[in-house]
Amino acid sequence: LPNALEVNSPAISESGSSQGRSGRGTLLQIFSLVPFDMFKAAVESPAFQIGSDQSRFKFAKDAIELRKKGIARGRGAEETVVLAFGGSDMGESAVHVTRKIRKRPLWKVHS
């Protein structure tokens, strides 16, 4: 999908092509609507060619911001993305997407 939308084209990084920017926006909109497990698997997959690890991290961070306004809002979970340094050995992505459940505050009742 990134290749079809010309998101990972070398010419885009040099010239800032409007096709690449609009393709990235389209891709962000798509990823803001998919279930978390699919989003995580796609972003962490080596087959998802969106550029360098820093580009992948920035994309995931932007997608999570959009997800907060839509699909992830009010679910009681917080989605985050982490860029691991030195973690891209053996074809693994250095970008990891996680979700943690927000703890509900405990209330103590005094009598």
HELIX and SHEET records of a PDB file:
HELIX    1   1 PRO A   10  SER A   15  1                                   6    
HELIX    2   2 SER A   18  PHE A   31  1                                  14    
HELIX    3   3 PHE A   36  GLU A   44  1                                   9    
HELIX    4   4 ASP A   53  LYS A   69  1                                  17    
HELIX    5   5 ASP A   89  GLY A   91  5                                   3    
SHEET    1   A 2 ALA A  77  LEU A  83  0                                        
SHEET    2   A 2 VAL A  95  ILE A 101 -1                                        
END                                                                             
